[in-house]
């Protein structure tokens, strides 16, 4: 007899009554047949591909792997289609049943079905099987746990004939203790969408398929009164296969190395004595377990996300959950080792041939056996793989693929090669073992052929360039992109597609795939005004093609075609720092007179000189100099005054204008001043390093740069040496034995440039500003301490965070004593920050104190580092890196009052550390879902349920009745480990 204690009033009474009803309901459930046979499976989908396709008609293929030792069969399957309907009554009949090659203890069961959906949108297609096979050791009581898999399909006619990811390798694999286990699902996407792989827990539906209460999903048959919407959960006590708790009785789940095990060449490698590794590569899907310790069955699921490349970025359009089984035995057999070709890049139209070899592992108790080679890929067919020998000693095979233009893609094609040995007497203690590796093949478009450039004069006297090229060989190309630069550029790499920004080329036009000509009128990209090409310039061009999404991809760049426009434009020749000062600095700017194609200029002309701060300023940063415009053709110099040449570098731009009916403007390439810096070169303060930078159109690299120095802050400069410059600057080490520690020194440099092809412009002298410093040792390296956040205190607050409440991180540091002889009295400190444990630091700020508060943060996690700065400008080595993780806590209330009074109207966390995502579901006492939403860190308030009813929408007009509701909150925190936790509980609604 069961006795119940009814608590007086409120939530207690409601909970007790609910417990009575649930237990009573459970006693009415019909007996559901329990079966123990399902090992693994997945569901694949594609849109209607018939002659008259319906975009809402989806074809499905489900593959289940069953245990042949079980007497239970799976002749049909129950599918939930995600739109409130299911196959609970009729079932989906099995179409195929066969054994896995080389794995006779498992059968493959294939089911084909289709469904027409009522509207566009996303749907979860789910299968519940009863039940998993017995003996899975990384969960509790597997034979009584249902088997659950899911595929999310998104129906949108704009996606075209979309296919879900397809798995070409079986979902059941064999492993041996103390040997590396490798598995690759051989996944591909027929539409060339990008795939991302993520491990996750195996799932089940506690209620099974049919029943009367408690969330049983099936409806319409017997006592099945559900809503055809399963509520999956992780299987009880799921643990990943390398979890130490699984191997009770073993000291640790570790890699065990012993004589005869084939060495593992891959990443990550195991470390003897360390925890075993169990990971999945996010890009290839490769699972590495290094290495199993305990024998038995292991199940693990992984989710494959399908990302579509779209013009504005990426879009998630599908997910497939595959649940797989790994069978581990204590085998004396040793796995084989496979060798595959190196990753390659080929031009579309090429034939690819790759040789694959494998050698079986051998020991006195396990002689070498013949090897069967397999290849899994979405390109097979038309690609082929044929094994020619089985060994021993060596198995060989050949992969062959004739690529075409339709194979051009942004991401590589993956071909998974597997070598499987064949023991003379295979058994449960001597199973077949494998090795596998993934070959990446990138297919790029061929370069456009025979690009030619011809100077021409367009309407209005504008100089132009006519480009022509041959008809492109790939009819499926999307666009041609035309690029230009002044003077020849670098030669592209062997498989470098497109034209990188580092080449100095700039895109000037885009045309369709059938176009074979383009006229360059130097059109302004903003105003769309044709400005014409500058006279005397040698213009060079390259073009390339791209290919349509979703596969995308690009071609190699064309040959470089160059031609020079007749005449000569005005050219900057000098940006010479004449005076160094923070307020009265002067720079002398000079340029050449332009020359017409023939005769003289017949229209009024003028020069417009403009200036901007910095080495590579934006085009919008230039402002006219105080004097101008210059209206005489011979007016070719200007001294720019009242500048801060001591602290700033300047860049100049020159425009030459012919005042015709339609004015013609020509711009010379910009030119910067030379900027010099000087720092102590070593801790002993016996040398000084002088560096300089510039960005000029003339060549400073073929003639030496002269370095000048003076002792003290007054007196004459003396020439102390020369050094070569590169295209952007140079360096010089002043190691004069006469240098004295503690003495002040000043430097400037003078570059010597030339314009190739112009003999009268062969000695362009330009001075830098003067730079003075005191020769002292560099500052000592700081020692940093981060005052960490007290997570326990925050978690115990009544509410956190409140509106507008933010985190602050407090840093303190001391001056260290390294390196020996360093300066312990720096002038200031630079504070650096990054929000993650790895990556680039960014400068937060500078302070003269030994503490810093980083405030107004939405999360507390991050890493910091400090550098000390001397008066000379020398900086110390970076301090130790101090990091702290985000807190992990999440508390939900047990009551809320959605009565519209503005107080406690929404159900939301009381306390929460930073999260990335919360998936929340609420159920009534009968297990019916009444609300569901997903919120992310971008949402100002998490969950925010206002008591909306069964529509599951925020602010729904239909409100739930007062009472107790049960919730399931799946929370992904924003800590470094991306911690995921599930919170279950109840909440009472009182209005």
HELIX and SHEET records of a PDB file:
HELIX    1   1 UNK A   10  UNK A   27  1                                  18    
HELIX    2   2 UNK A  142  UNK A  144  5                                   3    
HELIX    3   3 UNK A  157  UNK A  159  5                                   3    
HELIX    4   4 UNK A  244  UNK A  247  5                                   4    
HELIX    5   5 UNK A  405  UNK A  407  5                                   3    
HELIX    6   6 UNK A  459  UNK A  461  5                                   3    
HELIX    7   7 UNK A  501  UNK A  503  5                                   3    
HELIX    8   8 UNK A  619  UNK A  621  5                                   3    
HELIX    9   9 UNK A  759  UNK A  761  5                                   3    
HELIX   10  10 UNK A  791  UNK A  795  1                                   5    
SHEET    1   A 4 UNK A  38  UNK A  47  0                                        
SHEET    2   A 4 UNK A  57  UNK A  67 -1                                        
SHEET    3   A 4 UNK A 103  UNK A 116 -1                                        
SHEET    4   A 4 UNK A  96  UNK A 100 -1                                        
SHEET    1   B 2 UNK A  76  UNK A  77  0                                        
SHEET    2   B 2 UNK A  92  UNK A  93 -1                                        
SHEET    1   C 5 UNK A  79  UNK A  80  0                                        
SHEET    2   C 5 UNK A 121  UNK A 129 -1                                        
SHEET    3   C 5 UNK A 147  UNK A 155 -1                                        
SHEET    4   C 5 UNK A 313  UNK A 329 -1                                        
SHEET    5   C 5 UNK A 172  UNK A 176  1                                        
SHEET    1   D 6 UNK A  79  UNK A  80  0                                        
SHEET    2   D 6 UNK A 121  UNK A 129 -1                                        
SHEET    3   D 6 UNK A 147  UNK A 155 -1                                        
SHEET    4   D 6 UNK A 313  UNK A 329 -1                                        
SHEET    5   D 6 UNK A 296  UNK A 310 -1                                        
SHEET    6   D 6 UNK A 194  UNK A 200 -1                                        
SHEET    1   E 2 UNK A 166  UNK A 167  0                                        
SHEET    2   E 2 UNK A 187  UNK A 188 -1                                        
SHEET    1   F 3 UNK A 181  UNK A 183  0                                        
SHEET    2   F 3 UNK A 287  UNK A 290 -1                                        
SHEET    3   F 3 UNK A 277  UNK A 280 -1                                        
SHEET    1   G 2 UNK A 203  UNK A 204  0                                        
SHEET    2   G 2 UNK A 233  UNK A 234 -1                                        
SHEET    1   H 2 UNK A 219  UNK A 221  0                                        
SHEET    2   H 2 UNK A 224  UNK A 225 -1                                        
SHEET    1   I 4 UNK A 337  UNK A 339  0                                        
SHEET    2   I 4 UNK A 351  UNK A 359 -1                                        
SHEET    3   I 4 UNK A 395  UNK A 402 -1                                        
SHEET    4   I 4 UNK A 384  UNK A 389 -1                                        
SHEET    1   J 4 UNK A 344  UNK A 347  0                                        
SHEET    2   J 4 UNK A 434  UNK A 444  1                                        
SHEET    3   J 4 UNK A 413  UNK A 421 -1                                        
SHEET    4   J 4 UNK A 371  UNK A 376 -1                                        
SHEET    1   K 3 UNK A 452  UNK A 457  0                                        
SHEET    2   K 3 UNK A 463  UNK A 468 -1                                        
SHEET    3   K 3 UNK A 517  UNK A 520 -1                                        
SHEET    1   L 4 UNK A 506  UNK A 512  0                                        
SHEET    2   L 4 UNK A 477  UNK A 486 -1                                        
SHEET    3   L 4 UNK A 538  UNK A 547 -1                                        
SHEET    4   L 4 UNK A 561  UNK A 564 -1                                        
SHEET    1   M 3 UNK A 572  UNK A 579  0                                        
SHEET    2   M 3 UNK A 585  UNK A 591 -1                                        
SHEET    3   M 3 UNK A 637  UNK A 643 -1                                        
SHEET    1   N 4 UNK A 623  UNK A 624  0                                        
SHEET    2   N 4 UNK A 605  UNK A 613 -1                                        
SHEET    3   N 4 UNK A 650  UNK A 658 -1                                        
SHEET    4   N 4 UNK A 664  UNK A 667 -1                                        
SHEET    1   O 4 UNK A 623  UNK A 624  0                                        
SHEET    2   O 4 UNK A 605  UNK A 613 -1                                        
SHEET    3   O 4 UNK A 650  UNK A 658 -1                                        
SHEET    4   O 4 UNK A 671  UNK A 672 -1                                        
SHEET    1   P 3 UNK A 675  UNK A 680  0                                        
SHEET    2   P 3 UNK A 688  UNK A 693 -1                                        
SHEET    3   P 3 UNK A 729  UNK A 734 -1                                        
SHEET    1   Q 4 UNK A 718  UNK A 723  0                                        
SHEET    2   Q 4 UNK A 705  UNK A 711 -1                                        
SHEET    3   Q 4 UNK A 744  UNK A 753 -1                                        
SHEET    4   Q 4 UNK A 764  UNK A 767 -1                                        
SHEET    1   R 4 UNK A 718  UNK A 723  0                                        
SHEET    2   R 4 UNK A 705  UNK A 711 -1                                        
SHEET    3   R 4 UNK A 744  UNK A 753 -1                                        
SHEET    4   R 4 UNK A 771  UNK A 774 -1                                        
SHEET    1   S 3 UNK A 782  UNK A 787  0                                        
SHEET    2   S 3 UNK A 807  UNK A 815 -1                                        
SHEET    3   S 3 UNK A 851  UNK A 857 -1                                        
SHEET    1   T 4 UNK A 842  UNK A 847  0                                        
SHEET    2   T 4 UNK A 828  UNK A 834 -1                                        
SHEET    3   T 4 UNK A 862  UNK A 869 -1                                        
SHEET    4   T 4 UNK A 882  UNK A 884 -1                                        
SHEET    1   U 2 UNK A 890  UNK A 892  0                                        
SHEET    2   U 2 UNK A 909  UNK A 912 -1                                        
SHEET    1   V 5 UNK A 895  UNK A 896  0                                        
SHEET    2   V 5 UNK A 980  UNK A 989  1                                        
SHEET    3   V 5 UNK A 963  UNK A 973 -1                                        
SHEET    4   V 5 UNK A 915  UNK A 923 -1                                        
SHEET    5   V 5 UNK A 929  UNK A 936 -1                                        
END                                                                             
